[in-house]
Structure formats: C-alpha cells, structure tokens
C-alpha cells in the first residue's frame, strides 16, 4: 500500500507539473494575464483621472471664489455716468473712498489742468480736479450696499450724503441726497474695460 501511495503521489506530482507547464505555455493563460494587466492599467488610469479631476476642481475653485469675492467690492476703477471722469475707489482705513483719477478732457480752454472752480470756498477753487476726493466715508451696510458716505459734485461745488449699491449686472448705483435718501438722485457708474491711466500718478 505504501508503494502504491508513492506511485499515486508521483502521478499526482507529474500531473501537477504537466498542468503547471500547460498553464504557463497555454495561450489562454497568457491572455488571462494580459487581460489582468490591462484591466489593472485601465483601473489605475481611471483612478488617476478621478484624482486629477478633483484636484483641478478644488484648485480652480479657490481663485474663482476669490474672484467672486472681489466682484462684491466696489474697489477699483469706475466711469461716472457721463463717462467724462474716472473714479478710483479704494479702502481708506475702515471706509471706502474715491478720487477723480482720470479725465477725458483734463485741460481747460486755456490749456491748463482743470481746477475745482465751482467750489464755494475760494481757497479751494485752484485745487486740481485730477486727484480730487470725490466720495468717502462709505461703510458696508449689507451685502453689496454701502452707506454713511458723502459725494462731492465738482460741477456745482456741493457735497451730499451718499449710498452705493452694486447691481446684479456689475454696475454701481451711487445716490446723492439731502436729509433722507428718498430726496436725492442716483447715478449709474460702469467699469472700464481696462485700468485707466491715473492722471494723479498715484
């Protein structure tokens, strides 16, 4: 029985060796291995694509979010409603202020830089319009709305209380008033397509 067991064991080894050789040499085995490798490569590529997609999506969302936040501030260049003046709005302490920093026609009829000739104070009538403070004192009242400010009208020399509101289409509605906002007048300011040349050199 022991010899028969060895003989049986030997046959089993021979069969196993032959089967192993067949599996290694058989085209079916080779195709199976190729399929597995191909599937693994495709799986790795698919995972890599997912990782890249989410990295790009997350990475791009940061500057987009920053851009969106920037669009909720009136800081920067604006044309007034007449588009004859460019106002540069910037923070001044905790408030927002703005100066006339561009003029479509910067010189008067005598070829000299325009000045604040309509100011009620004779001592200020010689100050240049370029660089003249036009708005100030604005604080954020609600998202997209600033109040508590003032606006100077260089065409009549008067200063008014003022509010500002960013419209949904990206324009700035500036309202000047006396007493209550209902007793006033609004202007619509628009963004220039590019930064204007600062006549004040600042």
C-alpha positions as CSV (number, residue, x, y, z in Angstrom):
1,X,0.0,0.0,0.0
2,X,2.9,2.4,0.8
3,X,4.4,1.8,-2.7
4,X,1.0,2.3,-4.3
5,X,0.7,5.5,-2.3
6,X,4.1,6.7,-3.5
7,X,3.2,5.8,-7.0
8,X,0.0,7.7,-6.7
9,X,1.8,10.6,-5.3
10,X,4.3,10.5,-8.1
11,X,1.5,10.5,-10.6
12,X,-0.1,13.5,-8.9
13,X,3.2,15.4,-9.0
14,X,3.7,14.6,-12.7
15,X,0.1,15.7,-13.4
16,X,0.6,18.9,-11.4
17,X,3.9,19.6,-13.2
18,X,2.3,19.0,-16.6
19,X,-0.7,21.1,-15.7
20,X,1.6,23.9,-14.5
21,X,3.6,23.7,-17.7
22,X,0.4,23.8,-19.8
23,X,-0.9,26.7,-17.9
24,X,2.3,28.7,-18.4
25,X,2.7,27.8,-22.0
26,X,-1.0,27.8,-22.9
27,X,-2.2,30.9,-24.9
28,X,-5.3,31.1,-22.7
29,X,-3.2,31.7,-19.6
30,X,-1.2,34.3,-21.4
31,X,-4.4,36.0,-22.5
32,X,-5.7,35.9,-19.0
33,X,-2.5,37.5,-17.6
34,X,-2.6,40.2,-20.3
35,X,-6.3,40.9,-19.5
36,X,-5.5,41.2,-15.8
37,X,-2.6,43.6,-16.5
38,X,-4.7,45.6,-19.0
39,X,-7.5,45.8,-16.5
40,X,-5.1,46.9,-13.8
41,X,-3.6,49.6,-16.0
42,X,-7.1,50.8,-17.0
43,X,-8.2,50.8,-13.4
44,X,-5.1,52.8,-12.4
45,X,-5.6,55.2,-15.2
46,X,-9.3,55.6,-14.2
47,X,-8.3,56.3,-10.6
48,X,-5.7,58.8,-11.7
49,X,-8.2,60.6,-13.8
50,X,-10.5,60.9,-10.9
51,X,-7.7,62.3,-8.7
52,X,-6.7,64.8,-11.3
53,X,-10.3,65.9,-11.8
54,X,-10.9,66.5,-8.2
55,X,-7.5,68.3,-7.7
56,X,-8.3,70.6,-10.6
57,X,-11.8,71.2,-9.5
58,X,-10.7,72.0,-5.9
59,X,-7.7,74.0,-7.1
60,X,-9.7,76.1,-9.6
61,X,-12.5,76.8,-7.2
62,X,-10.1,78.8,-4.9
63,X,-9.2,81.5,-7.4
64,X,-12.8,81.5,-8.8
65,X,-14.1,82.0,-5.2
66,X,-11.5,84.8,-4.8
67,X,-12.6,86.4,-8.0
68,X,-16.2,86.2,-6.9
69,X,-15.5,87.9,-3.6
70,X,-13.5,90.6,-5.4
71,X,-16.6,91.3,-7.6
72,X,-18.6,92.0,-4.4
73,X,-16.4,95.1,-3.7
74,X,-16.7,98.4,-5.5
75,X,-12.9,98.9,-5.2
76,X,-11.2,99.8,-8.4
77,X,-11.9,101.9,-11.5
78,X,-15.3,103.4,-12.4
79,X,-16.6,105.7,-15.1
80,X,-19.1,108.2,-13.8
81,X,-22.4,108.4,-15.6
82,X,-21.2,110.9,-18.1
83,X,-18.0,108.8,-18.7
84,X,-16.1,112.1,-18.6
85,X,-14.3,111.2,-15.3
86,X,-12.8,108.1,-14.0
87,X,-13.0,107.5,-10.2
88,X,-10.6,105.2,-8.4
89,X,-12.2,103.7,-5.3
90,X,-10.0,102.2,-2.6
91,X,-10.1,101.5,1.1
92,X,-9.2,104.4,3.4
93,X,-8.9,103.0,6.9
94,X,-12.2,101.1,7.6
95,X,-14.1,103.1,5.0
96,X,-14.2,103.3,1.2
97,X,-13.1,106.5,-0.6
98,X,-12.7,107.5,-4.2
99,X,-10.8,110.2,-6.1
100,X,-11.1,111.6,-9.6
101,X,-8.1,109.9,-11.2
102,X,-8.8,110.2,-14.9
103,X,-10.4,113.0,-17.0
104,X,-11.5,112.6,-20.6
105,X,-10.7,116.3,-21.1
106,X,-8.1,117.2,-18.5
107,X,-7.3,120.7,-19.7
108,X,-9.5,123.8,-19.7
109,X,-9.9,126.2,-22.6
110,X,-6.7,127.9,-21.7
111,X,-4.8,124.6,-21.9
112,X,-4.3,124.4,-18.2
113,X,-5.2,121.5,-15.9
114,X,-8.8,121.8,-14.8
115,X,-9.4,123.0,-11.3
116,X,-12.3,123.0,-8.7
117,X,-13.6,126.3,-10.0
118,X,-17.2,125.8,-8.7
119,X,-16.2,125.2,-5.1
120,X,-17.9,127.7,-2.7
121,X,-14.6,128.1,-0.9
122,X,-12.4,130.5,-2.9
123,X,-9.3,129.0,-1.3
124,X,-10.1,125.6,-2.9
125,X,-11.0,126.8,-6.4
126,X,-7.5,126.4,-7.6
127,X,-7.1,122.8,-6.5
128,X,-6.7,120.4,-9.4
129,X,-9.7,118.2,-10.4
130,X,-7.2,115.4,-11.0
131,X,-6.7,113.7,-7.7
132,X,-9.7,115.4,-6.1
133,X,-11.5,113.4,-3.4
134,X,-15.0,112.8,-4.8
135,X,-16.5,110.2,-2.4
136,X,-15.7,109.0,1.1
137,X,-16.9,107.7,4.4
138,X,-18.7,104.6,3.0
139,X,-19.1,101.6,5.2
140,X,-20.6,98.2,4.4
141,X,-24.3,98.2,5.4
142,X,-25.4,95.0,3.8
143,X,-24.0,92.6,1.1
144,X,-23.4,94.8,-2.0
145,X,-24.6,98.0,-0.2
146,X,-22.5,100.8,1.4
147,X,-24.0,103.7,3.3
148,X,-23.0,106.6,5.5
149,X,-20.8,108.2,2.8
150,X,-20.6,111.5,1.0
151,X,-20.2,112.6,-2.6
152,X,-18.8,115.8,-4.0
153,X,-20.3,117.3,-7.2
154,X,-17.5,119.3,-8.9
155,X,-20.0,120.7,-11.3
156,X,-21.7,122.8,-8.7
157,X,-19.4,122.6,-5.7
158,X,-21.9,120.9,-3.4
159,X,-21.4,117.9,-1.1
160,X,-24.2,115.4,-0.5
161,X,-24.8,112.4,1.7
162,X,-24.5,109.2,-0.3
163,X,-25.1,105.5,-0.6
164,X,-23.7,102.9,-3.0
165,X,-25.1,99.7,-4.3
166,X,-23.6,97.1,-6.6
167,X,-26.2,95.9,-9.1
168,X,-26.6,92.3,-10.3
169,X,-25.1,93.2,-13.6
170,X,-21.9,94.6,-12.0
171,X,-22.7,98.3,-12.2
172,X,-22.5,100.7,-9.3
173,X,-25.6,102.8,-8.3
174,X,-24.4,105.9,-6.5
175,X,-27.1,108.1,-4.8
176,X,-26.6,111.6,-3.5
177,X,-29.2,113.1,-1.2
178,X,-30.0,115.8,1.3
179,X,-31.7,114.6,4.5
180,X,-33.2,111.3,3.5
181,X,-32.2,109.0,0.6
182,X,-35.7,109.4,-0.9
183,X,-34.8,113.1,-1.5
184,X,-32.0,112.6,-3.9
185,X,-30.7,111.5,-7.3
186,X,-28.9,108.4,-8.4
187,X,-26.1,107.8,-11.0
188,X,-25.1,104.6,-12.6
189,X,-21.3,104.1,-12.8
190,X,-19.8,101.4,-15.0
191,X,-16.5,99.6,-15.0
192,X,-14.0,100.5,-17.8
193,X,-12.8,97.5,-19.9
194,X,-9.2,98.1,-18.6
195,X,-7.5,100.2,-15.9
196,X,-7.3,103.9,-16.8
197,X,-4.2,105.9,-16.8
198,X,-4.0,107.6,-13.4
199,X,-3.7,111.4,-14.1
200,X,-2.5,111.9,-10.5
201,X,0.3,109.4,-10.9
202,X,-0.5,107.5,-7.8
